[in-house]
């Protein structure tokens, strides 16, 4: 049986082109696109200003990807919501809604699982299953908006998966998310996190986007970084930072350096000094993250004294730094934890 076209992954121009080939009037593409991306219709039947005949034809020719909510956990500490979504093929992914003074921020997944193998991340324990399509990335935000009945204003691609390992779908997702005929979220309110895929960073610099790039750094030298992140064996820090420099030059967007603090591994003042020396010329901002312990690894979170001393040393060197506020600690807030516990439970069942 021929696979149906995933209509929610098509740009408006592509939809118009498809409709033209099918002899459907051009203005109908605008209507359908609005139903999909502004009104977030769950089915073709919901598109009430289309004729029954056209709705039937669309259902025959196109697939309308919609995620099913498998679980929602709400933090009693800060209102963070963690969503577990089921895909049509039975795979599950997770997304997180964080409420800030500046608006609602959603952290989306870009892959089912991950093959990067970072040692402190639960997302990678089962390996990579597959890439997410643009529709499946968009629908994480659409489902959360529907559940919340509030607008999402900020998006971070920092959930399960390495976004630059799903490059084409990622860029299409960003363009559709920021399209004025879609949710029209400002590109400046979108952050993409990478563990340091050098060719992807350089390619992204040429896309003409105004998004923030966040580099998962986690160590001030290759030696420590290799123990935490297998990708460091392929792309040494000098190459990664050179690519980040290219990104900054091309886009003018200040970089964010993510640094997970692991007790006794990368959190002493010497490492703070080495980090300051490493990134001094990069116009960057450091986001210190007290690591979330996961059952399968022995890593322990740095104590508050070490975190404070690390931050102070960076600031003394003129580095802009914040300690990330822990969100949703009581609901398995860290990447991959909810999905992992759900999969373990289903295996036992």
N, C-alpha and C positions, 0 to 999 in steps of 0.2 A: 504493500500500500504506500502510495506517495506521501511523503511527510508534508504536513501543512506548513505554510509560512507563518513564522512567529510575528504577528502584526505589531506587537508592542515594542519590538526591537527595530522597527522601520522608522526612519526619519520621515518628516512630513513630505519632503520632495520624493522620497522613494515610494511612499504611500500613493502620492498623486500619480506617479509613473505606473504603478501596479494597476490603479483604478482606470487609468487611461487605456491600458492594454485590455482591460476587461470590459471596456465600454461603460464604465460608471462615471457619472459627471464629476468634474474636478472639485466642485464645492463640497461634495460629500466627503472627500478626504479631510478637509478642514474640520468638518463636523465630527467625523470618527476620531480624528487625532485629539480633538478637544475632549471627547468622551473618555478616551484612554488616559490622557495625561493631565487634564485639569479636573475633570469630574471623577476620574478613577473608576470607571464602570467595571463591574465584575463580570459582565457577560454582554454579548451583542443584544440580547433581549432588553437590556436596560436602556439601549439607545433609542429612546422613544420618538425622536424626530426623524427617524429613518423608517421607510416602509417595511412592512412585514416581509415582503419578498427580498428586499436588500439585506435585511437582518439574517434571513435564512441563507442567502448566498454567501454572506461573510462567514457564517458559522461553518459552511461547507468547505470554504477555501482557506480559512485562516485559523490559526491556533491563538487563543487569547490566554497567555500565561498568567495565572493568578496563584499567589502563594497561599497556603493554608496554615493558619496559626495552630501549631501543635502544643505550645505552652507559652505562658507569660508569667514572669516573676517580677514583682514590684518591691523595690527596696523600702523597708520601713524607716531607713536612715535618711535617705535623700530623694526618694521618689523616682530613682532610676528604674527604667523598665527594661527587662531583658526578654527578647522575643525569640522563640524557636519556631522557624517556619519550615513546613514540609513542601518539597518541590513535587512536580508531577511524577517524577521517576522514583519517588519514595525517599530520596536523600533529604537530609535536614541541614539547615544553616541557621546561624544566629545573627541577630542585630540588637543594638542597644540604643535606647533613647535616654539622653541625659538632659536634664532641665537646668539651664543657666539663666543668669539675669539678662544676658544678651539674646536669649531665645532658645528654641528647642534644637538640639543637635542630635543627629542620628549617625551611629557608627555602623557601616554596612560591610558585609562580606563580599569578596570578589571571586572566591572559588569554593568548591566543596572540598574541605580539607586543604592541605598545603604540603608542598614537597621541599620546603626550604630547611626544615629540621632544626630551627632555633631551639636551643636547649631548655629555655625557660617558658616555652609556649605550648599550651595544650592543643592548639589547632593542628599541630604538625604530627601528633603522635600516631595517627592512622594513615599518614601519607596523603597524596592528592587523589581525589576521586575524579573530578572534572572541573572545567571552567564554568563560571556563571555567564549566562547571556545578558545583554543589556536589560532586557525586560525583567529578568529575575533580580537584577541589582536595583532597578527603578522600583519594582513592586515592594521591596522591603520598606522603602520610604512611604509609598502610597498606602500600604496596609497600616503602618504606624500612624500616619496622619488620620486615616479613617477611624482607627481605634481611639485616638487622642481627641479627635475633633478640634485640633489646633494645627496651625501651620508649622512645618519644619523649615528653619531658616539656615541651618548649617549642616553640612555633611562631611564626615570623615570616612575615607576608605581605609579602614584600619582593623576591620574584623578578620574573620578567617580568610586565609589566602594571601598571596603576594600579588598585589595589583598589577605590577609590571610584567608578571608571568602570564597575564591575561590582557595583554596590551591593547589590541584592537577593540575588544569589547569594552574595556575601561574608557578609552577615549570617546567611543560612541555614546556610552552612558553619560559621561560628563557633558558632552555637547547637547544631548537630549534633555538632561536635567536642568541645564542653564538656558535652554531655548525659551524665548518669550512666549511661545505658543504651548509650552509645557508648564512645569512648576515655576520656571523663571527664577531659580535660586542663583544668586550672584556667584560668579566664578571665584571671587575673592573669599567667599564663605565655604570653599571646598578645599579639603586637605587630602592629599594622597600620600600614604606611608609606604616606603620601600626599604627592604633590608640591604639594598645597594646593588641593583642590577644595572651595571654601568651603561650598556648599550640602550637600555630602556630610558634611563635618565636623560641621556643625550638626545634621543629621539623625541622625548616629551618636551624638551627645551625648544624644539622647532615647531611645536603644534600651534603656537600663537595663543595659548591659554593663559589665564591669570590666576591659576590655582596655587596653593601653597604646597611645597614639597617637604615632606618630613622624612628624614633619614634615620632609620633604626641603627644607632651607632653602638651603644652599649659597652664600648671599650675604647681606651685612648691609643691602643697599639694593636698591630696584627696578631701578636702572640696571644694576648688575652681574648681578642675578638674571635680567633679561630676556635677557642675552646667553647665559646658560647654560640657561634653562628657558622655553620659549615660553608655558607656562601663566601666567607672571608678567605677561604682557600682558593677561590676562583678569582675574586676581585679584591686585590689588596687596597688598604685604606688610601694610599696615594692616588690610585686610579679613581676610587669612589669620590674622594673629595675634589679631584680635578673635574669630574663630571658635574658635581654639585656647583662648582664655581662657574662652569659653562651655563648651567641652568639659571643661576643668579644673573649672570651677564645678559643672557638672552631675554629674561622675563622681568628683571628688576624686583622679583618677589623674594623677600627675606626667607631664608631656610630655617626649618626647625630641626634640631638634633634631639632625637629621643634617646634617653639613657636610662636603662633599667638598673637600679642599684641592687646588687646582690652581695649579701654580707660576706666579707672575707675574699671576694673575687675581684671586684672592680670599684670598691667604695672608699679607699683610703686617700688622704690628702695628696700623696704623691701622684695618684692617678687623676685626681682633680686638676693638679697643676699640668700634668701631661695633656689632659683634655683641653685645658685653656690654651696651651701652646699650639696644639694641633689645629684648633678651629678659629684662632684669633682673627685671621684675615677674611673670614667667610660671611660676615654680616649676618650671623646666625643667632638663633635663640635656643637655649637648651631647656628641654623639658625633662626634669628628673622624675623618674617613675619608681616608687618603692615596689619591687617585684612582687607579683602575686604568687605565693607558693602553690605548686601543684603536686598532687599526690605521687605522680610518677617520677618526680625529680627531687633531689636533696637540697635544692637552693632555698636559702632563708633570706627574708627581707632585712635590709640594713636597719639598724636601730635609729631612733630619731636624732641622737647626738651625731652619729656618722653622717646622716643626711644633711643636718644643719651645717656641719663643718665643711662638707663637700660643696654645698651651695655657697657658703661664705668665701671659700677659696676661689671659686669661679668669679664671683662678684668682685673680689679684690683685683682680679685680672681684667676687669671691664667687660665681662661676659654677661649678657642679659639672660637671666635664668628664673624658672619657676619650678616649684615642686607640684606635680600633678595631684590634684585632690582625688582621693580614692573614691570612686563612685560604685555603688552597688556591691560592696564587699560581702554583704549578707546574702546575696543572691547569685553567687558564682559569677561576679562581674567580669572576670578576666577572659581574654580571648579563648574560645574553644571549650571552656569548662562546662557550660550547660549542655552543649552538643555532645561532648564526651560522656557525661553522666547519662544522658538520654540513650546514647548508643549502647553503653554498657548494660543499662537496664533492659533494653530490647534484646540484647544477646542472651542475657540470663533468662528472659521470658521465653 
